[in-house]
Amino acid sequence: MIPPLMRSFGFFKFLDKPVDFGKTFKGEPLLGSHKTWRGVVCGILIGILTVLVQSSLYQFPLIQKISFLNYREINIFLFGFLLSGGAVFGDLFFAFIKRRLELTPGAPFLPFDQINYVLGTWLFLTPIFKIEIAIWLTVLILTFFLHVVFNRLGYELGLNKAKW
């Protein structure tokens, strides 16, 4: 929800430029004008900040119990960058696929609209951080349902143009 929030609040307007620079592939936009540098930069920065907050909460025993990572033993900035960068990459990759399938921005692309973030994050994190497959499957399932709920909420609040 970070890119729609940043757009609706008018933050970082100077980054409101298409990631694909308006280029086309076989006569179709690579990604489309709605995939902007504002979304990429803000998504990654907020992702890193979120990991920093999680890391600061790791001092509490309850958080340590439910965490699948020991935040004291990892490079927080690398983890945050790969986590959020992977999520952004997954979103951009599946936007590229949607354009090749001639689906318009906002058109449903189940289940990929809901899990593209997890797939990208898995691709970026797996070579460096060993996270159990059960955790990835749990995250994948939860993300699917949470994405549906929060996108619908964003649509009802006027932050998203599509219900998906």
N, CA, C and O of each residue as an XYZ file, in Angstrom:
656
protein
N       0.808     -1.205      0.000
C       0.000      0.000      0.000
C       0.853      1.272      0.000
O       0.307      2.371     -0.097
N       2.143      1.149      0.104
C       2.994      2.341      0.168
C       2.891      3.203     -1.105
O       2.676      4.410     -0.994
N       3.037      2.625     -2.304
C       2.950      3.496     -3.487
C       1.633      4.271     -3.587
O       1.674      5.473     -3.846
N       0.459      3.641     -3.396
C      -0.772      4.443     -3.465
C      -0.845      5.511     -2.372
O      -1.361      6.604     -2.604
N      -0.329      5.195     -1.181
C      -0.330      6.195     -0.108
C       0.558      7.382     -0.464
O       0.165      8.534     -0.285
N       1.744      7.099     -0.964
C       2.667      8.175     -1.339
C       2.064      9.035     -2.446
O       2.208     10.257     -2.441
N       1.391      8.390     -3.392
C       0.747      9.129     -4.485
C      -0.395      9.990     -3.954
O      -0.519     11.159     -4.322
N      -1.234      9.411     -3.087
C      -2.398     10.158     -2.608
C      -2.004     11.334     -1.715
O      -2.700     12.349     -1.682
N      -0.894     11.200     -0.992
C      -0.427     12.310     -0.153
C       0.453     13.295     -0.933
O       0.802     14.360     -0.424
N       0.802     12.935     -2.159
C       1.606     13.824     -2.991
C       3.074     13.871     -2.612
O       3.781     14.809     -2.981
N       3.550     12.853     -1.865
C       4.964     12.817     -1.468
C       5.846     12.446     -2.665
O       5.458     11.646     -3.517
N       7.017     13.034     -2.707
C       8.051     12.692     -3.686
C       7.550     12.762     -5.130
O       7.811     11.863     -5.929
N       6.838     13.826     -5.451
C       6.291     13.984     -6.805
C       7.386     13.949     -7.871
O       7.142     13.527     -9.001
N       8.588     14.393     -7.512
C       9.671     14.416     -8.488
C      10.061     13.015     -8.952
O      10.708     12.854     -9.987
N       9.660     11.995     -8.174
C       9.938     10.612     -8.564
C       8.781      9.973     -9.323
O       8.815      8.778     -9.616
N       7.778     10.749     -9.636
C       6.586     10.217    -10.308
C       6.841     10.079    -11.805
O       6.143     10.666    -12.632
N       7.850      9.296    -12.124
C       8.241      9.026    -13.510
C       8.190      7.519    -13.727
O       8.543      6.754    -12.829
N       7.756      7.084    -14.909
C       7.662      5.645    -15.166
C       9.019      4.940    -15.047
O      10.039      5.436    -15.525
N       9.001      3.788    -14.408
C      10.216      2.984    -14.260
C      10.731      2.552    -15.630
O      11.940      2.463    -15.843
N       9.812      2.284    -16.558
C      10.214      1.813    -17.885
C      10.587      2.955    -18.831
O      10.878      2.716    -20.003
N      10.581      4.197    -18.329
C      10.937      5.381    -19.123
C      10.086      5.509    -20.381
O      10.500      6.135    -21.357
N       8.882      4.909    -20.353
C       7.988      4.994    -21.498
C       8.364      4.071    -22.649
O       7.787      4.164    -23.732
N       9.322      3.186    -22.424
C       9.763      2.269    -23.482
C       8.700      1.206    -23.738
O       7.867      0.915    -22.879
N       8.749      0.637    -24.934
C       7.795     -0.400    -25.307
C       8.522     -1.688    -25.679
O       9.722     -1.693    -25.955
N       7.767     -2.761    -25.678
C       8.263     -4.077    -26.084
C       7.198     -4.653    -27.000
O       6.075     -4.909    -26.568
N       7.549     -4.860    -28.277
C       6.591     -5.336    -29.277
C       5.356     -4.431    -29.338
O       4.226     -4.903    -29.462
N       5.600     -3.128    -29.248
C       4.533     -2.156    -29.380
C       3.700     -1.914    -28.125
O       2.791     -1.083    -28.146
N       3.984     -2.609    -27.050
C       3.243     -2.459    -25.792
C       4.182     -1.895    -24.724
O       5.384     -2.155    -24.761
N       3.642     -1.121    -23.769
C       4.503     -0.608    -22.690
C       5.203     -1.754    -21.950
O       4.622     -2.819    -21.738
N       6.454     -1.518    -21.565
C       7.161     -2.536    -20.785
C       6.403     -2.821    -19.493
O       6.106     -3.975    -19.185
N       6.091     -1.776    -18.742
C       5.395     -1.917    -17.462
C       4.137     -1.066    -17.408
O       3.112     -1.498    -16.881
N       4.213      0.120    -17.944
C       3.104      1.059    -17.909
C       3.454      2.270    -17.068
O       4.355      2.221    -16.230
N       2.740      3.349    -17.297
C       3.040      4.619    -16.633
C       2.724      4.598    -15.139
O       3.185      5.473    -14.406
N       1.963      3.634    -14.682
C       1.577      3.561    -13.270
C       2.661      2.949    -12.386
O       2.571      3.033    -11.162
N       3.678      2.338    -12.979
C       4.811      1.794    -12.224
C       5.901      2.856    -12.229
O       6.614      3.027    -13.218
N       6.021      3.572    -11.101
C       6.893      4.747    -11.068
C       8.078      4.566    -10.130
O       8.112      3.666     -9.290
N       9.050      5.461    -10.309
C      10.201      5.476     -9.420
C       9.786      5.830     -7.992
O      10.435      5.403     -7.037
N       8.720      6.598     -7.841
C       8.222      6.918     -6.505
C       7.844      5.621     -5.785
O       8.189      5.441     -4.617
N       7.147      4.729     -6.462
C       6.759      3.460     -5.863
C       7.964      2.596     -5.522
O       8.017      1.981     -4.457
N       8.927      2.552     -6.430
C      10.127      1.737     -6.206
C      10.917      2.263     -5.016
O      11.219      1.518     -4.084
N      11.249      3.547     -5.052
C      12.085      4.142     -3.995
C      11.367      4.105     -2.645
O      11.949      3.694     -1.640
N      10.114      4.532     -2.624
C       9.377      4.550     -1.351
C       9.133      3.146     -0.829
O       9.214      2.912      0.377
N       8.833      2.209     -1.721
C       8.637      0.825     -1.296
C       9.881      0.258     -0.627
O       9.791     -0.399      0.410
N      11.028      0.510     -1.217
C      12.280     -0.005     -0.655
C      12.622      0.716      0.653
O      12.992      0.069      1.633
N      12.502      2.040      0.680
C      12.821      2.785      1.909
C      11.904      2.404      3.076
O      12.372      2.195      4.195
N      10.612      2.317      2.813
C       9.675      1.946      3.877
C       9.918      0.506      4.311
O       9.782      0.182      5.491
N      10.276     -0.356      3.369
C      10.620     -1.739      3.721
C      11.820     -1.801      4.656
O      11.809     -2.549      5.633
N      12.847     -1.027      4.364
C      14.033     -0.991      5.219
C      13.670     -0.426      6.594
O      14.101     -0.957      7.617
N      12.886      0.639      6.619
C      12.451      1.210      7.903
C      11.632      0.210      8.718
O      11.771      0.142      9.939
N      10.789     -0.556      8.054
C       9.985     -1.565      8.744
C      10.882     -2.618      9.386
O      10.652     -3.024     10.525
N      11.895     -3.056      8.662
C      12.832     -4.033      9.220
C      13.601     -3.428     10.399
O      13.877     -4.126     11.374
N      13.947     -2.153     10.323
C      14.625     -1.498     11.446
C      13.721     -1.459     12.683
O      14.191     -1.669     13.802
N      12.443     -1.196     12.486
C      11.493     -1.218     13.613
C      11.391     -2.630     14.174
O      11.422     -2.816     15.391
N      11.269     -3.623     13.304
C      11.207     -5.010     13.759
C      12.460     -5.371     14.547
O      12.392     -6.048     15.572
N      13.594     -4.912     14.056
C      14.858     -5.187     14.739
C      14.893     -4.567     16.130
O      15.384     -5.184     17.076
N      14.375     -3.356     16.256
C      14.362     -2.699     17.578
C      13.398     -3.400     18.525
O      13.614     -3.390     19.737
N      12.343     -4.006     17.999
C      11.392     -4.746     18.839
C      11.927     -6.118     19.258
O      11.390     -6.750     20.168
N      12.980     -6.567     18.593
C      13.538     -7.890     18.870
C      14.109     -8.006     20.287
O      14.375     -9.113     20.755
N      14.295     -6.906     20.953
C      14.809     -6.948     22.328
C      13.800     -7.574     23.292
O      14.185     -8.027     24.370
N      12.525     -7.608     22.926
C      11.484     -8.149     23.805
C      11.354     -9.655     23.624
O      11.290    -10.137     22.493
N      11.314    -10.405     24.726
C      11.265    -11.872     24.657
C      10.108    -12.419     23.807
O      10.283    -13.404     23.090
N       8.949    -11.798     23.881
C       7.819    -12.276     23.078
C       8.125    -12.182     21.583
O       7.810    -13.099     20.824
N       8.727    -11.096     21.171
C       9.075    -10.908     19.761
C      10.137    -11.937     19.355
O      10.087    -12.486     18.254
N      11.089    -12.190     20.245
C      12.105    -13.195     19.950
C      11.479    -14.576     19.754
O      11.919    -15.345     18.899
N      10.464    -14.883     20.539
C       9.794    -16.184     20.440
C       9.079    -16.378     19.107
O       9.099    -17.471     18.541
N       8.452    -15.326     18.609
C       7.656    -15.473     17.383
C       8.443    -15.152     16.114
O       7.934    -15.342     15.010
N       9.670    -14.671     16.254
C      10.473    -14.297     15.099
C      11.149    -15.522     14.483
O      11.628    -16.402     15.199
N      11.184    -15.570     13.160
C      11.891    -16.661     12.493
C      13.330    -16.283     12.172
O      14.071    -17.090     11.610
N      13.731    -15.073     12.520
C      15.099    -14.606     12.331
C      15.639    -14.039     13.629
O      14.903    -13.431     14.405
N      16.914    -14.238     13.859
C      17.585    -13.585     14.968
C      18.152    -12.272     14.424
O      19.171    -12.256     13.735
N      17.476    -11.187     14.747
C      17.855     -9.884     14.203
C      19.223     -9.420     14.693
O      19.808     -8.501     14.120
N      19.728    -10.042     15.735
C      21.057     -9.666     16.241
C      22.177    -10.286     15.413
O      23.328     -9.858     15.497
N      21.835    -11.298     14.613
C      22.862    -12.033     13.864
C      22.851    -11.741     12.366
O      23.631    -12.331     11.619
N      21.990    -10.850     11.922
C      21.933    -10.576     10.484
C      22.256     -9.109     10.206
O      22.170     -8.252     11.085
N      22.620     -8.859      8.992
C      22.825     -7.487      8.539
C      21.448     -6.901      8.252
O      20.826     -7.230      7.242
N      20.981     -6.044      9.128
C      19.626     -5.504      9.052
C      19.393     -4.739      7.754
O      18.343     -4.892      7.129
N      20.338     -3.933      7.348
C      20.154     -3.132      6.139
C      20.120     -4.009      4.887
O      19.323     -3.769      3.980
N      20.985     -5.023      4.838
C      20.969     -5.952      3.708
C      19.649     -6.716      3.669
O      19.037     -6.851      2.609
N      19.214     -7.212      4.812
C      17.952     -7.942      4.887
C      16.791     -7.046      4.453
O      15.954     -7.464      3.653
N      16.733     -5.828      4.968
C      15.658     -4.904      4.621
C      15.657     -4.549      3.149
O      14.602     -4.473      2.520
N      16.853     -4.330      2.599
C      16.949     -3.997      1.180
C      16.516     -5.168      0.311
O      15.748     -4.988     -0.633
N      16.999     -6.361      0.620
C      16.633     -7.530     -0.183
C      15.151     -7.872     -0.042
O      14.502     -8.253     -1.016
N      14.623     -7.735      1.165
C      13.212     -8.018      1.405
C      12.334     -7.072      0.589
O      11.471     -7.517     -0.168
N      12.554     -5.780      0.745
C      11.710     -4.804      0.045
C      12.054     -4.728     -1.445
O      11.161     -4.568     -2.277
N      13.327     -4.839     -1.782
C      13.712     -4.842     -3.192
C      13.139     -6.043     -3.930
O      12.724     -5.929     -5.083
N      13.117     -7.187     -3.269
C      12.514     -8.377     -3.864
C      11.024     -8.209     -4.074
O      10.482     -8.627     -5.097
N      10.364     -7.599     -3.106
C       8.919     -7.358     -3.236
C       8.638     -6.425     -4.414
O       7.717     -6.666     -5.195
N       9.423     -5.373     -4.536
C       9.252     -4.428     -5.644
C       9.550     -5.131     -6.971
O       8.821     -4.962     -7.948
N      10.615     -5.910     -6.996
C      10.964     -6.642     -8.223
C       9.832     -7.591     -8.628
O       9.470     -7.654     -9.803
N       9.273     -8.326     -7.669
C       8.163     -9.235     -7.966
C       6.988     -8.496     -8.569
O       6.367     -8.972     -9.519
N       6.684     -7.333     -8.020
C       5.579     -6.527     -8.542
C       5.870     -6.074     -9.969
O       4.999     -6.162    -10.835
N       7.081     -5.591    -10.223
C       7.439     -5.119    -11.559
C       7.493     -6.267    -12.565
O       7.062     -6.115    -13.708
N       8.014     -7.398    -12.145
C       8.106     -8.555    -13.041
C       6.722     -9.009    -13.500
O       6.500     -9.260    -14.685
N       5.794     -9.111    -12.546
C       4.460     -9.567    -12.935
C       3.673     -8.476    -13.670
O       2.743     -8.788    -14.414
N       4.028     -7.209    -13.474
C       3.446     -6.146    -14.300
C       3.908     -6.328    -15.745
O       3.129     -6.148    -16.681
N       5.170     -6.682    -15.917
C       5.699     -6.955    -17.254
C       4.942     -8.122    -17.892
O       4.569     -8.055    -19.064
N       4.717     -9.183    -17.125
C       3.981    -10.352    -17.634
C       2.549     -9.948    -18.003
O       2.042    -10.345    -19.052
N       1.904     -9.165    -17.147
C       0.535     -8.724    -17.441
C       0.475     -7.929    -18.742
O      -0.450     -8.103    -19.535
N       1.456     -7.059    -18.962
C       1.460     -6.295    -20.209
C       1.633     -7.231    -21.408
O       1.023     -7.001    -22.452
N       2.457     -8.288    -21.280
C       2.638     -9.231    -22.387
C       1.360    -10.000    -22.662
O       1.098    -10.389    -23.801
N       0.559    -10.223    -21.621
C      -0.720    -10.917    -21.781
C      -1.837     -9.949    -22.174
O      -3.003    -10.329    -22.281
N      -1.449     -8.681    -22.386
C      -2.368     -7.609    -22.779
C      -3.453     -7.358    -21.731
O      -4.581     -6.997    -22.065
N      -3.100     -7.554    -20.467
C      -4.000     -7.217    -19.367
C      -3.747     -5.760    -18.990
O      -2.598     -5.329    -18.896
N      -4.799     -5.018    -18.780
C      -4.650     -3.609    -18.419
C      -4.244     -3.480    -16.952
O      -4.520     -4.379    -16.157
N      -3.591     -2.373    -16.583
C      -3.281     -2.143    -15.172
C      -4.574     -2.192    -14.342
O      -5.579     -1.569    -14.685
N      -4.514     -2.936    -13.263
C      -5.681     -3.070    -12.394
C      -6.542     -4.272    -12.727
O      -7.400     -4.657    -11.933
N      -6.323     -4.879    -13.909
C      -7.086     -6.081    -14.262
C      -6.646     -7.220    -13.350
O      -5.463     -7.330    -13.030
N      -7.580     -8.066    -12.929
C      -7.212     -9.173    -12.053
C      -6.255    -10.153    -12.733
O      -6.405    -10.470    -13.913
N      -5.292    -10.615    -11.986
C      -4.304    -11.592    -12.448
C      -4.046    -12.554    -11.295
O      -2.941    -12.636    -10.758
N      -5.094    -13.274    -10.937
C      -5.046    -14.194     -9.796
C      -4.168    -15.389    -10.108
O      -4.225    -15.883    -11.234
N      -3.375    -15.876     -9.201
C      -3.094    -15.371     -7.865
C      -1.879    -14.451     -7.818
O      -1.452    -14.030     -6.743
N      -1.325    -14.142     -8.992
C      -0.041    -13.437     -9.033
C      -0.094    -12.017     -8.503
O       0.889    -11.541     -7.935
N      -1.220    -11.323     -8.675
C      -1.344     -9.985     -8.091
C      -1.180    -10.043     -6.581
O      -0.685     -9.097     -5.968
N      -1.589    -11.138     -5.989
C      -1.578    -11.261     -4.535
C      -0.263    -11.819     -3.990
O       0.071    -11.570     -2.832
N       0.486    -12.563     -4.796
C       1.689    -13.225     -4.253
C       2.987    -12.782     -4.922
O       4.057    -13.284     -4.579
N       2.908    -11.848     -5.872
C       4.118    -11.432     -6.584
C       5.197    -10.910     -5.639
O       6.386    -11.105     -5.888
N       4.793    -10.254     -4.566
C       5.753     -9.711     -3.592
C       6.533    -10.824     -2.912
O       7.748    -10.733     -2.735
N       5.819    -11.872     -2.536
C       6.459    -12.999     -1.840
C       7.416    -13.723     -2.785
O       8.523    -14.090     -2.390
N       6.995    -13.927     -4.021
C       7.863    -14.618     -4.976
C       9.147    -13.834     -5.229
O      10.231    -14.416     -5.272
N       9.032    -12.534     -5.395
C      10.223    -11.700     -5.578
C      11.112    -11.690     -4.347
O      12.336    -11.764     -4.451
N      10.488    -11.598     -3.181
C      11.259    -11.597     -1.935
C      11.977    -12.923     -1.748
O      13.142    -12.958     -1.352
N      11.277    -14.012     -2.037
C      11.898    -15.339     -1.933
C      13.121    -15.414     -2.849
O      14.172    -15.911     -2.446
N      12.982    -14.921     -4.078
C      14.080    -14.947     -5.041
C      15.288    -14.153     -4.545
O      16.426    -14.588     -4.723
N      15.055    -13.002     -3.931
C      16.142    -12.149     -3.463
C      16.763    -12.638     -2.156
O      17.979    -12.554     -1.983
N      15.945    -13.146     -1.237
C      16.452    -13.522      0.090
C      17.083    -14.915      0.158
O      18.038    -15.128      0.905
N      16.561    -15.849     -0.609
C      16.971    -17.249     -0.483
C      18.472    -17.489     -0.641
O      19.025    -18.303      0.099
N      19.155    -16.824     -1.566
C      20.590    -17.106     -1.678
C      21.403    -16.727     -0.435
O      22.487    -17.273     -0.226
N      20.909    -15.818      0.379
C      21.692    -15.313      1.510
C      21.116    -15.734      2.857
O      21.860    -16.121      3.758
N      19.803    -15.660      2.996
C      19.150    -15.960      4.273
C      18.382    -17.272      4.146
O      17.479    -17.401      3.319
N      18.751    -18.234      4.973
C      18.109    -19.547      4.928
C      16.839    -19.514      5.775
O      16.889    -19.538      7.005
N      15.708    -19.458      5.086
C      14.408    -19.411      5.746
C      13.657    -20.678      5.357
O      13.588    -21.027      4.178
N      13.109    -21.349      6.326
C      12.454    -22.637      6.108
C      11.293    -22.518      5.129
O      10.611    -21.494      5.069
N      11.083    -23.584      4.366
C      10.006    -23.604      3.375
C       8.638    -23.453      4.030
O       7.738    -22.859      3.436
N       8.462    -23.977      5.235
C       7.171    -23.848      5.932
C       6.853    -22.374      6.199
O       5.695    -21.962      6.129
N       7.860    -21.605      6.497
C       7.659    -20.172      6.730
C       7.268    -19.489      5.419
O       6.355    -18.663      5.395
N       7.957    -19.833      4.332
C       7.612    -19.238      3.037
C       6.180    -19.579      2.637
O       5.454    -18.718      2.140
N       5.773    -20.822      2.850
C       4.404    -21.219      2.503
C       3.380    -20.475      3.348
O       2.335    -20.059      2.848
N       3.687    -20.311      4.634
C       2.795    -19.559      5.523
C       2.682    -18.109      5.066
O       1.585    -17.556      4.999
N       3.811    -17.503      4.755
C       3.829    -16.116      4.283
C       3.064    -16.001      2.963
O       2.319    -15.043      2.752
N       3.251    -16.974      2.085
C       2.563    -16.957      0.801
C       1.041    -16.986      0.977
O       0.324    -16.212      0.343
N       0.561    -17.869      1.828
C      -0.881    -18.003      2.062
C      -1.437    -16.755      2.756
O      -2.465    -16.215      2.349
N      -0.746    -16.306      3.808
C      -1.203    -15.103      4.512
C      -1.200    -13.877      3.604
O      -2.124    -13.065      3.639
N      -0.163    -13.754      2.799
C      -0.065    -12.608      1.902
C      -1.209    -12.598      0.906
O      -1.761    -11.540      0.604
N      -1.566    -13.757      0.397
C      -2.678    -13.822     -0.549
C      -3.938    -13.206      0.062
O      -4.568    -12.332     -0.533
N      -4.292    -13.676      1.257
C      -5.522    -13.195      1.889
C      -5.412    -11.749      2.362
O      -6.354    -10.974      2.200
N      -4.279    -11.381      2.940
C      -4.105    -10.006      3.405
C      -4.096     -9.017      2.233
O      -4.617     -7.908      2.353
N      -3.518     -9.411      1.128
C      -3.498     -8.555     -0.050
C      -4.914     -8.265     -0.525
O      -5.249     -7.125     -0.847
N      -5.736     -9.292     -0.566
C      -7.127     -9.101     -0.981
C      -7.829     -8.135     -0.038
O      -8.511     -7.213     -0.486
N      -7.665     -8.342      1.264
C      -8.338     -7.498      2.255
C      -7.854     -6.052      2.170
O      -8.672     -5.133      2.129
N      -6.549     -5.839      2.143
C      -6.026     -4.478      2.166
C      -6.222     -3.757      0.830
O      -6.429     -2.544      0.814
N      -6.162     -4.474     -0.276
C      -6.459     -3.808     -1.543
C      -7.908     -3.386     -1.607
O      -8.223     -2.307     -2.110
N      -8.785     -4.221     -1.106
C     -10.211     -3.849     -1.082
C     -10.413     -2.630     -0.186
O     -11.161     -1.715     -0.531
N      -9.740     -2.620      0.970
C      -9.817     -1.474      1.872
C      -9.287     -0.217      1.172
O      -9.904      0.846      1.246
N      -8.142     -0.344      0.493
C      -7.580      0.788     -0.247
C      -8.516      1.268     -1.332
O      -8.608      2.470     -1.581
N      -9.207      0.358     -1.978
C     -10.182      0.724     -3.007
C     -11.350      1.486     -2.383
O     -11.780      2.515     -2.905
N     -11.853      0.978     -1.272
C     -12.994      1.626     -0.597
C     -12.620      3.009     -0.062
O     -13.466      3.902     -0.002
N     -11.354      3.187      0.327
C     -10.888      4.489      0.820
C     -10.467      5.424     -0.309
O     -10.109      6.577     -0.072
N     -10.512      4.915     -1.538
C     -10.156      5.748     -2.676
C      -8.661      5.837     -2.931
O      -8.219      6.698     -3.691
N      -7.874      4.965     -2.314
C      -6.422      4.978     -2.508
C      -6.010      4.119     -3.705
O      -5.015      4.414     -4.368
N      -6.763      3.073     -3.979
C      -6.495      2.194     -5.112
C      -7.583      2.371     -6.159
O      -8.742      2.637     -5.840
N      -7.180      2.217     -7.426
C      -8.151      2.308     -8.507
C      -8.801      0.957     -8.796
O      -9.871      0.897     -9.401
N      -8.155     -0.126     -8.367
C      -8.673     -1.469     -8.630
C      -8.957     -2.175     -7.304
O      -8.309     -1.912     -6.291
N      -9.927     -3.063     -7.333
C     -10.306     -3.824     -6.132
C      -9.300     -4.927     -5.821
O      -9.281     -5.450     -4.707
N      -8.484     -5.278     -6.771
C      -7.594     -6.422     -6.614
C      -6.326     -6.034     -5.928
O      -5.457     -6.879     -5.712
